[in-house]
Structures are given as C-alpha cells and as structure tokens.
Amino acid sequence: MKTIYILFLGGYDPMSWIIKMVTKAPYVHSILALDSKLTELYSYNLKIRIKNRRLSYQNGFIVEQIDQYQNNLPYWLYRVKVTNQQYKKIAKLIYYFKNNPDVTSYHIKGALGFMFPILWKHVNKRKKYTFTCSEFIAYMLQTSHVVSFDKPIYQIAPKDIIQTNKLKFLGNGKIGNLSNSGDIIVLGIILLLIRHFLIIWQGQTNQSRSN
C-alpha cells in the first residue's frame, strides 16, 4: 500500500474568497502531494499578476512548494491509502501534466458555476484536462479508482472530497507550521492509532461489564 496526501487551504486570493463566500466552507483550495514531506504540491489554479506594467498569468496545472504560501493561511491535511497500482496511475498522470502543461487549463466556468449553476450546462464544451483545483483532485481519485463520486466532477467542491470514506484527517493549523510536515504527519498517524486502540479498549471494557 502507498499513501498520498490532500491539503485544503483557506482563501488566499480574490477568486478563492468569492468561492468561500458562496460555498460557506472554510477551505476553498485543494492540493495533492505524493510524499509525506509534501515536497511538491500539485493543483490547478488561475493566477494573474501585473509586474512592470505587464500582465502575466498561470493557467492550469501548477507545481508549488509549501513556502510559497502565506504563513498564516489555514490548512486541513488528510491522507489517503492507495494500492501500488493506483499510486502508479496517479504518479503517471502527474508526470504527464508536469511535462505537458500546455494541454491543461483552469476551468473558469466550473469555478463560477458554484455561484451561477446555469454555467454548468456548458462545461462539456471544454478541453479534456480543464479543471478547477477540486475537479483535479476528484479526477485523480476517480480515474485511479480510489473514489467514485455520485455527481459530475465539475460539481465537486472540497467538502465533497472530504466526505468520502477514503480520507483520514491528520491535522489542521497555519501553513507556516507545516515547514516540518513530516513530523506533523507522523504525529497525526500516531493520534489516529491511539484513537483506534481506545475504541477497541472501550469496546472490550463494555463487553466485560455486560458479562
């Protein structure tokens, strides 16, 4: 078995704050990582910058690092257990996107669809690898047969991903505290194991009392 990690972030740019206001959820950005150190973060985004009177933008699949985010940005971290075959499928897709960024683009209509659902009627007229960040996570999980969603992936919000029974909560806090993410993930796993053994112990205690 292998483990992948999914990171959810609070609002940090104008688009995410609008989505947050509409969805009423604390998290609006979804990120995928393939290792416990969170060495590279994979997602989709639309970033527009104006520098030296020139407009530039990053549109589609992105690769980022933890230190690129503001230290006070809230996060929620989860892990997902996958088979070796599922992990290879996900890693293969990541490799393809990294080496072919031009085939990807951000799904603006999909993002705006949370505010204006009528836009979802036109999403089938998009390029193959056009996603929002949560669509990207949903696509990776569904294509690799980790999770099967009961609605189209363009309607998937971060909360829908969290509600699947495949995700295990590891912890939350401020993104600046993830500089030593490996320790945090280990601590989260230890806490999950402690909770598991406490449930077993409580069940055995209750059974002994009933006897």
C-alpha positions in Angstrom: 0.0 0.0 0.0 1.0 3.6 -0.6 -0.1 6.9 0.8 -1.0 10.2 -0.9 -1.8 13.4 0.9 -4.5 16.0 0.2 -4.2 19.5 1.6 -7.1 22.0 1.8 -6.4 25.7 2.2 -8.5 28.7 3.2 -8.9 31.7 0.9 -5.8 33.5 -0.3 -6.7 35.3 -3.5 -9.8 37.2 -4.8 -11.2 34.1 -6.6 -10.9 31.8 -3.6 -12.5 34.4 -1.3 -15.5 34.6 -3.7 -15.8 30.8 -3.8 -15.5 30.7 0.0 -18.3 33.3 0.4 -20.6 31.3 -1.9 -19.9 27.7 -0.7 -19.8 28.7 3.0 -16.9 26.3 3.5 -13.7 27.3 5.4 -11.5 25.7 2.7 -11.5 26.6 -0.9 -8.3 25.3 -2.5 -7.4 21.7 -2.9 -3.8 20.3 -3.3 -2.3 16.9 -3.9 1.0 15.6 -2.6 2.6 12.2 -3.2 5.0 12.1 -0.3 4.9 12.7 3.5 7.3 15.6 3.3 4.9 17.5 1.0 7.9 18.2 -1.2 5.9 19.2 -4.2 2.3 20.3 -4.3 0.1 19.7 -7.3 -3.1 21.5 -8.2 -4.9 23.7 -10.7 -5.2 27.4 -10.5 -5.6 30.7 -12.3 -3.1 33.3 -11.2 -3.0 36.7 -12.7 0.0 39.0 -12.0 0.9 42.6 -13.1 4.6 43.3 -12.9 6.4 46.1 -14.6 3.2 47.1 -16.3 3.0 43.7 -17.9 0.2 41.2 -17.4 1.1 37.6 -16.9 -0.9 34.6 -15.7 -0.6 31.0 -14.8 -3.5 29.0 -16.1 -4.0 25.2 -15.4 -1.8 22.6 -13.7 0.7 24.1 -11.2 3.5 22.7 -9.1 4.2 24.6 -5.9 6.0 24.4 -2.5 4.7 25.0 1.0 6.8 28.1 1.5 5.1 29.9 -1.4 2.0 30.4 0.7 1.5 32.9 3.5 2.4 31.5 6.9 -0.9 32.4 8.5 -3.0 30.7 5.8 -5.2 28.0 7.4 -4.9 24.4 6.2 -6.5 21.0 6.7 -4.4 17.9 6.0 -5.7 14.4 5.1 -4.1 11.1 3.9 -5.4 8.5 1.5 -4.3 4.9 1.4 -4.0 3.6 -2.2 -2.7 0.4 -3.8 0.6 0.4 -5.6 -1.2 0.3 -8.9 -3.4 3.3 -8.0 -0.3 5.2 -6.9 1.5 4.5 -10.2 -1.6 5.7 -12.1 -1.7 9.0 -10.2 2.1 9.5 -10.4 1.9 8.8 -14.2 -0.7 11.5 -14.6 1.3 14.0 -12.6 4.3 13.3 -14.7 2.3 13.9 -17.8 0.9 17.2 -16.6 4.3 18.4 -15.5 5.8 17.7 -18.9 2.8 18.9 -20.9 1.4 22.0 -19.1 0.0 23.4 -22.4 -2.7 20.7 -22.5 -4.1 21.9 -19.2 -6.2 24.9 -18.3 -8.2 26.3 -15.4 -11.9 25.7 -15.6 -13.3 29.2 -15.0 -16.9 28.2 -15.8 -16.6 25.4 -13.4 -15.5 27.7 -10.6 -18.2 30.3 -11.4 -20.7 27.5 -11.6 -20.8 27.4 -7.8 -22.2 31.0 -8.0 -24.2 30.6 -11.2 -25.1 26.9 -11.7 -26.5 27.7 -15.2 -22.9 27.8 -16.4 -22.6 24.1 -15.6 -24.8 23.3 -18.6 -21.9 24.3 -20.9 -19.0 22.5 -19.2 -18.9 19.7 -21.8 -17.5 22.1 -24.3 -14.2 22.3 -22.6 -10.8 20.8 -23.3 -10.0 17.3 -21.8 -7.7 18.5 -19.0 -9.6 21.6 -17.9 -10.2 21.5 -14.2 -10.7 23.6 -11.1 -8.5 22.5 -8.1 -11.2 20.3 -6.6 -12.1 18.9 -10.0 -8.4 18.0 -10.4 -8.3 16.1 -7.1 -11.6 14.4 -7.9 -10.4 13.4 -11.4 -7.1 11.9 -10.0 -9.0 9.9 -7.3 -11.7 8.7 -9.7 -9.5 7.9 -12.7 -7.2 5.8 -10.4 -10.3 4.0 -9.0 -9.7 5.3 -5.4 -13.0 7.0 -5.1 -16.2 7.0 -7.2 -18.3 10.2 -6.9 -22.1 10.3 -7.4 -22.1 13.5 -9.4 -20.1 15.1 -12.2 -16.6 16.1 -11.1 -17.2 19.7 -12.2 -19.7 20.0 -9.3 -17.2 18.6 -6.8 -16.2 21.0 -4.0 -13.5 20.4 -1.4 -16.2 19.4 1.1 -17.4 16.6 -1.2 -13.9 15.1 -1.3 -13.6 15.3 2.5 -16.9 13.5 2.9 -15.7 10.4 1.2 -14.7 7.5 3.5 -11.2 7.3 2.0 -9.8 10.4 3.6 -8.2 10.3 7.1 -7.8 13.6 8.9 -4.2 14.3 10.1 -4.4 17.8 11.4 -5.0 21.5 10.8 -3.5 24.8 11.7 -1.5 27.5 9.9 0.5 26.7 6.8 3.7 28.1 8.4 3.6 25.2 10.9 4.0 22.7 8.0 7.7 23.6 7.5 8.4 20.3 9.3 5.5 18.5 7.7 6.9 15.0 8.2 6.8 15.3 12.0 3.2 16.7 11.8 2.1 13.8 9.6 3.7 11.2 11.9 2.0 12.8 14.9 -1.3 12.7 13.1 -0.9 9.0 12.3 0.1 8.3 16.0 -3.1 10.1 17.2 -5.2 8.0 14.8 -3.7 4.8 16.1 -4.3 5.9 19.7 -7.9 6.7 18.9 -8.3 3.3 17.2 -6.9 1.4 20.3 -9.0 3.5 22.7 -12.1 2.5 20.7 -11.1 -1.2 20.9 -10.3 -0.9 24.6 -13.6 0.8 25.4 -15.5 -1.9 23.5 -13.7 -4.7 25.4 -14.4 -2.9 28.7 -18.1 -2.5 28.0 -18.3 -6.2 27.0 -16.6 -7.2 30.3 -19.1 -5.2 32.3 -22.0 -6.7 30.4 -20.7 -10.2 31.2 
